[in-house]
Amino acid sequence: MKQKNRIAQFIKEKRREAKLTQKEFALRSGLGLRFVRELEQGKETLRMDKVNQALSMFGMEAVPGRIPPEEDDEQ
């Protein structure tokens, strides 16, 4: 079984903590509402520049990193 997209989960949790709707988050981040929805749903094919634009709202960015061993077998 595939693990939920960690970036999608992070964005959704942080957006909710900030008490923002998807629409409000989209407006504040300069992203489209459709993109925010797809991001939070874990769509696998998204533009990384836009993903980083969303992450930057919380002082984060996606960078290359090793996949933890427990995730290696699930791909």
Summary of the structure (lengths in Angstrom):
residues: 75
radius of gyration: 12.8
end to end distance: 9.2
largest distance: 37.9
contacts: 164
relative contact order: 0.18
helix: 57%
strand: 0%
